Every structure is written in C-alpha cells, then in structure tokens.
Amino acid sequence: MTGRGVSGGGTGQTGTGQTGTGQTGTGQTIKGIVGDLLADIQLGHIDDDVANVLAERLRRAGIEVRPEEVEDLAEEIENHASR
C-alpha cells in the first residue's frame, strides 16, 4: 500500500484490505482507530506490541487488513508517536 501517512491522525488509506473498494465509511473508521491508537501510545497506555493492538482493534471494528499492511501501518504509527 502506498500513499499512507500517519500525519493528522489518519492513514490516507483508500481500501479496507477486504476488497480494495475504497469505502469512505471504513476509511474513516480506520482513521479513527489509528488516531485513537496514536493518542493511547502518546499517553503511555499501550504496553503491548502496537501491531497486535492495531490488529485487534481493526478486528473488533470488523475491518480485515492483511497482516503485512497492519505491520507497515503499526510501524508508521510508532514512528509518528516517537516524534
């Protein structure tokens, strides 16, 4: 996936990982999950691996994302949170 960035608390992601349809509602949900996770990291509320927490939150929201995409996004979130 290209074109993603964590700046502004969003992913810039166009697809869900399910069908690549670019559904706006799901994109907004992903943005919300990423924003919440970023805030939780910055507040020191996350003790677990960010990729595991992200995958669990996406799963609970009913969003399927390939594991490698979760890893890439988690790395971007971690990098953004450490700034």
C-alpha positions as CSV (number, residue, x, y, z in Angstrom):
1,M,0.0,0.0,0.0
2,T,1.4,3.3,-1.0
3,G,0.3,6.8,-0.1
4,R,-0.3,6.1,3.5
5,G,0.8,8.5,6.2
6,V,0.0,8.9,9.8
7,S,0.2,12.7,9.8
8,G,-3.0,14.3,11.0
9,G,-4.0,11.0,12.8
10,G,-5.2,9.5,9.5
11,T,-3.9,6.7,7.3
12,G,-4.7,8.2,3.9
13,Q,-5.7,4.6,3.1
14,T,-8.2,4.1,0.3
15,G,-9.1,0.5,0.8
16,T,-10.1,-1.7,3.7
17,G,-7.9,-4.7,2.9
18,Q,-11.1,-6.6,2.2
19,T,-11.8,-5.7,-1.4
20,G,-9.9,-2.6,-2.1
21,T,-13.1,-0.7,-2.8
22,G,-12.1,2.5,-1.0
23,Q,-15.2,2.8,1.0
24,T,-15.3,6.1,2.8
25,G,-17.0,4.8,5.9
26,T,-14.4,2.1,6.5
27,G,-11.6,4.6,5.7
28,Q,-13.0,6.9,8.4
29,T,-13.1,4.0,10.8
30,I,-9.5,3.2,10.1
31,K,-8.6,6.8,10.6
32,G,-10.4,6.8,14.0
33,I,-8.7,3.6,15.1
34,V,-5.3,5.0,14.1
35,G,-5.9,8.3,15.8
36,D,-7.1,6.6,19.0
37,L,-4.1,4.2,19.0
38,L,-1.7,7.1,18.4
39,A,-3.2,9.0,21.3
40,D,-3.0,6.0,23.6
41,I,0.6,5.4,22.7
42,Q,1.5,9.1,23.4
43,L,-0.3,8.9,26.7
44,G,1.6,5.7,27.6
45,H,-1.5,3.5,27.7
46,I,-0.1,0.8,25.3
47,D,2.2,-1.8,26.8
48,D,1.8,-4.4,24.1
49,D,3.1,-4.6,20.6
50,V,1.5,-1.9,18.5
51,A,0.9,-4.2,15.6
52,N,-1.0,-6.6,17.9
53,V,-3.1,-3.8,19.4
54,L,-3.9,-2.4,15.9
55,A,-4.8,-5.8,14.5
56,E,-7.2,-6.4,17.5
57,R,-8.8,-3.0,17.2
58,L,-9.3,-3.5,13.4
59,R,-10.7,-6.9,14.0
60,R,-13.2,-5.6,16.6
61,A,-14.3,-3.0,14.1
62,G,-14.9,-5.7,11.5
63,I,-12.2,-4.5,9.3
64,E,-10.0,-7.1,7.6
65,V,-6.5,-6.0,6.7
66,R,-3.6,-8.1,5.5
67,P,-1.0,-8.8,8.3
68,E,1.8,-7.1,6.3
69,E,-0.3,-4.0,6.0
70,V,-1.0,-4.0,9.7
71,E,2.7,-4.3,10.4
72,D,3.5,-1.4,8.0
73,L,0.8,0.8,9.5
74,A,1.9,0.0,13.0
75,E,5.5,0.9,12.2
76,E,4.3,4.3,10.8
77,I,2.2,4.8,14.0
78,E,5.2,4.1,16.2
79,N,7.4,6.4,14.2
80,H,4.9,9.2,14.4
81,A,4.3,8.7,18.1
82,S,8.0,8.9,18.8
83,R,8.4,12.4,17.3
